[in-house]
Amino acid sequence: MFRAARRALSVSAALATLVILVPSGGTLLGQTTAIVGATLIDGNGGPPLADATVVVEGDRITAAGLRSEVEVPAGANVIDGAGKFVTPGFVDTNVHISLYGGGNKDRKESSVFYRLMGPELTLEAAQMHLKFGVTHLRDSYGALPELQQVRDAIASGKAIGPRLQVAGNIVGWGGPYSITFALIPEDDLSLYEEQFSDHIAQGAGEDLMDLYPEELRTRIREYLDKGVDFLKYGGTSHWSFPTLIGFSPEAQRVIVEETHARGLIAETHSTNPEGLRLSVEAGIDLIQHPEVLANREMSDALVQQIVDRGIVCSMLVNTFTGPAWENHLANRAAAEERLAREAEGAQAREWGRLRRPVEREKTSYQIRREQRALGYGMEMRRLNAQKLVDGGCITSLGTDNYAGVAPEYGRAPKPIWQEPGIGTILAIEGLVELGMTPGEAIVAGTRNGAIAAGALDEFGTIEVGKLADLLVLDADPLADITNIRKQSVVMAAGRIVDVDALPTEPVYFKR
């Protein structure tokens, strides 16, 4: 641990000297690469193209089509694609890669100890996404200065990682130790918690909810001036019950108008029916985890409103499909058995040898406790996601994947479905579990992610002129979606990535 503290003092220097890593014999920026003879799955949702060639020069795709029709430039680095499949790199539209420290004690302990290593930890988490083929990330809540530092280091080539778009704070919420984020009263905060929360809020915290619309307009402009890549605001509170609406309809329109005036995406966290409806009508472009709706079923009218407006639905699919759903089913069965035993035991104690029977109605509190134990909220989230998918919404992956706590401070292992990169893979697989075809799930994880990023003209599909974010798979993902795990080549903006060398400076994770 003392070694980590010493290393923290040289974080800026480390970021300044990190270099792009490529595998032995791999390509460097400026060289030409051709993937020859593979089956091309371009991310647009059409049929695959067998025996195709993709040519990359610098960071861009310069040709993509049938091998018989594409000329491989002389001197190109040729990758034999026979029997392999090429897809776009994956896009995750809702991650948290910085050290933000809120919530449980072990997360706070990690943030205190590793506070000076914020940039290094942010870079490490980003690299763990790239390790699993995620070539573009949207970080929708975290420490803006560190996120920007890492974003810019990657963009300049000083560090290896996926491209980043960052939002910083969720506008209208305090930092991680606040009423709005974690129901923590201000009088209970330490100086560290106050300072850390201010660092995350960046002047766009809870007081914005108390402003007149024109005052709010000024503050939103000031926050946008900090250089965020998109803006996310709290249409409702963070917690699940009771879920309170954060901004009036007029205030939400101000937030969206000012964001759109900069040409940026405006999105919301709005997790009850009326809060979400107000955000939709304010003109938002994207909803983070729209399936989370205060344990209520989403109405058909609200689904249709979202679909008609073309709003992107960034879903937490990894948390209610695959291993997460299997875990839920096991927990629900155990809870049903426990609740039945408790009911029988209570009856035996209450109606013993001398006492008369007493019939009691369950209180609303007891009902909610039982619902939580049975995982009712997860089942409602899955139902809402299914309705949105079936309704035809633009679905993207928004996994909420986060770095978590330092290994030395955690008592329990982190759920695998929220590990950086792995959670994104599980989310794509989970969309097939919800009824999508493998091809549709790949579109959600590539093309739709680029739509969410406001950059479909730059990446998200394999087309001439776009950034060369490519995955070479050893088996057909259209036959079995789990084949997206079988990645033999990861290319980010034309560079072949040595995934075995990631993370470059291990802290929480290992190579």
N, C-alpha and C positions, 0 to 999 in steps of 0.2 A: 504493500500500500504506500509506503514511503517513496518507493521508486516511482509510483504513479504521480505522487505529488510533485516530485522533482521534475518529471517530464512535463507537467502542466506549465511550468515556467517557460518552456520553449515551444508552446503551441504555435504561435505566429510564425516562428522560424521554420517549424516543421511543415506548415502549410505552404510556406514560400519555396521549400525545396523538394516537395513531393513531385514525382514525375509520373507520367503515364507508363503503365506497365503493359508489355505485350509478351506473348509466349515466344519461346525460342522459334525463330523462323517466321514470326508473325509480321504483320504490316505496320508501318508507321504512317502518320498523316502525310499526305502528299503522294504516296504510292498508290498503285492500282491493284485491286483484288477482283477476281472473277470466281463466282460460285457456279460450277458447271455441271449440268445434268441432274439437278435436284427437282423435286416437285415444288412448285411455287404456290404458296397460300398467301395472297397479297394483302389480306385484311379487309378487303371490300365486301366480302361475303359471297362472291361468285364461286364457280367451280374451280378446283385447283388446276394448275397448268403443269403437266408432266414434262420431263426432260427439258427443263428451262435453264436459262443462264441469267445471272444477275451480275452486273458489272458496277463496281464502286471506284470512283476516282476522287481522292481526297476524302471529304466527309459526305459526298453526295452520290446518289444512285444515278448512273449515266445510261444504263440500259437494263431492261428486264423483259424477257420474252422467251420464245422457243429457242433452244440451242441452235437450231438450223438457221435462225434468222438473226442471231446476235453475234457480232464479231468480238472475239476476245483480243484486247489490245496487246501488242507485242510487249514482252517484259512483265506482264501482269503476274501477280502471285495467284496461282490457280488452286482453288479448293475443289477437290473431287466431291461432287454432290450426288453421285450415284447411290440410289437407295435412301437418300436423305430428303428432308423437307425444310423449306425456308419460310419463316413467318416474320412479320415485323416484331421488334422488341416490344415488351409489355409496358403499359402505362398504369400507374397507381395514382388515383386522383384524390386520395385523402390519407396522408401519413403524418407521423409526428416523430421526426428524427432527432430533434434537439433535446437537450437536457432541460425538462421543464418542472420536474420535481414535486408535483402536487399529489394529493391523495394520501395513500398509505405511508406508514412510517418508513418502510425500507426505501421507498422512492425519495423521501425527504433526506434520509441519511446519505443516499447516493448523491443527491444534488449538492449537499453541503460539502462532502468530501471531494467531489469531482468538479466543483463549481468552476475552477480555473481551466478545466479541460473541455469546456463547452464546444469549441470548434472541432477539437480532435474527436470527441464522441459523436458529434453531428456528422462528420465525414465518415466515421466508421459505420454508422447506421445506414448512411446513403450507400456505401460500398456493399453492404450486405444485401441490399436490394439488387444492385447490379450483378452480384454473384449469382443470382437466380434469374437473370434475364430481364429485369425491370430497368429499362433504359431511360425512362422519364418519370419524375416524381413531382407531385404537387403537395407541399407541406402546408396544411391548413390551420395549424396552431403550434406555435413554438416561439423560441427566442429569436427575434428578428435579426439582431446584429450578427449572431453566430451563423444563422442560416444564410444571411447575405454573404458573409465572408466565405463560407464553404461553396455557395452557389457560384460566386465569382472566381474562386480558385479552380473549380472544375471547368467553368466556361473558358478560362484563360489557358487551360492545359497544365496548370501547376499541380493539380491533383486529379486523380482518377475517380470517376463516379458518374452516376446518371445525371442528366440535365435536371436542374431544380427550378421550380417556381415556388415562391414562398409568400405567405400571407401575414406571418407574424401573429399578432393577437386576433382573437375573435372579438370583433368590435362590439363594445357594449358590455363585455364581461371584464371583471377584474382578473388578476393573475391566478395562479393555481391555489393560492391561499386566500380565498375571498368568498363572500356570500354567494355571488353569482356562479362561481365555478364549483365550489365545494361545500357550500353551506357552513363556512367557518366564520364566526363572528369576529369583527375587527379587533375587539378588545382582547381576544385570546391570542393574538399574533405576536411572535417574536420579531425583533428588528430584522433578522435575516429574512423571515417570511414576508415582511413588508417590502423590503428592498428587492427580493426576488420577484415578487408579484408585480411591482412597478416595472421591473426590467422586462417582464413578459408583456404587460399591458401597453407599454410604449405610449402613454398618454391617450389611449383609446379605450379606457376602462368603463367602470360602472357609472361614472358621472355623466356620460354621454346620454344615458336614458332620461336624464332630468332636464335636458336642454330644449329650448324652443327650436323649431325646425331650422331657422336661419342661423342660429348659433351652431347647431349640429352640422350644417353645411360647411361652415368654416372649419370645424374640427375634423371633419372627414377629409377635407382638402389637405389639412396639415398632416394627417396620417398618410394619405396617398403620396404626399411629398417625400416620405421616408423611403420610397422606392420599392414598395411591395409589387408583386407581379399579379395579384388578384386580391379581392377583398371578401372576407367572410364575416358576417355579423350574426349576433345572437337574436334571432327573431323571437325566441323564447329563452327561458332559463336552461341551464345545463342539466340539472337534475331531472329525475323522472316524475316525482310526485311531491307536492303539486307542481304542475308545469305552468309557469306564468309567462304571459306575453311580454316581450321586452320593449318593443318600440311601437308607437302608434302607426296607423297606415300612412299618414303624411310623412312621419319620420323615416319610415322604411323607403318610401319613394325618394326622399332626399338622398339616402345612402346609395340607392341603386343609380339614381341620376348622376351623381358625382363620380361614381365608379365608371359608369358607361362613358362619361365625358372624357375620361382618360383612355378609352379604348380597352378597358379591362373587364374581366369576368366578375360578376357580382353573385355571391352565393350565400346561403343561409344555413344555420342550424335552427330549425323550427320543429319542435317535436310534440305539438298537440294539434288537433284538427284545425281550430280557428287560427292559431298562430301560423301554421303552414299556409292556410288559404290567404291570409293577409300578405305573406311573403310572396306567394305566387302572383297575386294581383299587383304587387309593387314592381313586378317586372324582372325578377331574378332570372339568372341563366342556369343555375345549378342548385340542387338540394343535396346537402350531405345527409346520408342515412335517412331518406324519406320514409323508409319502412318503420322507423322508430316513431311511434305516434301515441305516446301516453297509454300504451296497452289497449288502444282502440283499433278497430278495423277501419281501414281507409274507405271512405264512401266511394261509390262508383262515380259520383259527380266530381269529386276531387281528383280521382285518377284521370278522368277524361280531361279535366282542366289542365293538368300537368302535361298530358300527351298532346293536347291541341296547341299548347304554347311552345312545344319543343324543348321543354326544360330537361336538362340532363339529370338523371337519377344516379347519384354516386352511392352505391349500396355496400353495406357491411356483410356481403354474402358469406365471407369466411367465418363469420361468427354464428351462423345458423344453418350451415350445411357441413357435410364431410365429418371430420373428427369432432367438431364442436357440436353437431347435431347428435352424433352417437353418444357423446358425453352427456348431453341433455337428456336423452332417452333413458340412459342408465340412472341419472340423478332423479328423474321423475319417478321411475319405478321404485327407487329406494325411498323417496319422499312419500309416495302413496302408501307404501308398507308402514313407514314410520307414523304417518298421520292416523292410519287405521289402528295401529297399536295404541297410540296415545288416546284415541277416542274410547277404545275398549277399557283402557286403564282408568281413564277419568270416570267412566260409567261405574266401574267396579268400586272406585274410591267414594264416589258421590252417593251411590245407591247401596252402600254397605248394609251391614246387618241391622242398623238402627235407623238410618236416615231415610227420609221420604224422597222419592224421585223428584228432580227439578229439571224442567225443560227450559233451556235458554236459547235465545236467538244468538247467532254469531254476530259479533260486532263488525263494523266495517274494517277495523284494524286487523282483526283475526282473519277476515276473508282475504285481505291484501297479503298478510303473512303467508297464508296457505298458497295463494297464487304465486308468490315469489318462490316458495319452496318447490312448487310443481313446475316452475319455469314457464308460467303462462305468458309472460312478456316475450320470451323467445318465440313461442308458437305464434303469437300475434305478429311479430316482426316477419316471420317466415311467410305467413299468410299475406301480409301487405306486399312483401316483395314479389310473391307469386302474382298478385293482382296487377302490380305495375308492369311486370314482365309480360303477362298475358295481354295487358292493355296496350302494349306496344311502345312503352316509354323508351327513351334513349338511355340505355343502362351502361354505366361504367363501374369500374372497381374502385371502391373507397374503403380500404381495409382497416383504417385506424391503426395500422401496424406501428409499433413504437419500440424503442430500444429497451425500455424497462429499467430494472435496477441492476446495480453492480452485483456480480456473482457472490461476493463475500457478504452482502447484506440481505440477500433473498433467502427465505426459508423454504419456499415452494417453487417448483419449476414453473416457468411462464408457459401459458398455453401455446402450443406449437402453431396454432392458426393465427396468432398475432405476432409471430416473429417476422422481422423484415425480410421481404422477398418470398419466403415460404408461404406466408399468409396470402400473398398475391396469387401464387400458383394455386393454392387451395380455393381461392375465390373464383378463379376461372373454372376450375373443376366443379365448383358448387353451382354455377349457373347451369351446367348440364343437368345436375341433380334437380334443379328447379324446372327443367323442361326445355331449355334451349338445346339446339343442335351444337355439336362441337364447333362448327363453323361460326355460328352466331356468338358463342362464348368467346371465340378468338377475336371477333369484331369488337365485342364489348371491351376486351382487354387491350385493344390496339387502336383501331380507328375511333371508337367512341371516347377513349381516353384523350386522344388528340383534340376531338371536338370540345371536351371539357376544358382542355388547356387553351382553347381559342387558337389552335395552331395546326389545324388539319392540312393547311397548305405546306407545312414544314415537315411533318412526320405522321406516323400512325398507320400508313399503308406503304406498300412497296411499289413506288412509281417513280418514273424518271424525274429528277430534279429535287426529290425529297432527301432529307437526311438519312444516311445509311445506318439505321437502327435495325439490326437483323439478328435472327436466331436461326441456327442450323440444328435441326432435330434429327435424331437417329431413328425415329419411328414416326408413324403417321398419326398426328393428333386428331384427324378427322375420323379415324377408325376407333380411337380410344383417347379421350381427352387427357388422360394421365400421361400420355406420351410427351406432353409439354415439359415434363420433368427431364426428359432425355436430351439435354442440350450439349452438343459437341462444340459449337462455336457461339460466342456472344460477341456481337459487334455493336459498338456505340459510336455513332457519328463517324463511321468509317474506320474506327480503330478496333482491332481484335483484342479482346480483354483476356488477360490471364486470370481467370476466376480463381484458380488455386492460390494466387498471391494476394487475394483479398480476405480480410481487410489488410491494408498495407501497414497499419500500425495498430495491432490488436490491443484492445483495452477490455471491453466486456466480452467480446467474441473471440474465437480462435480460428486460425486458418484451417 
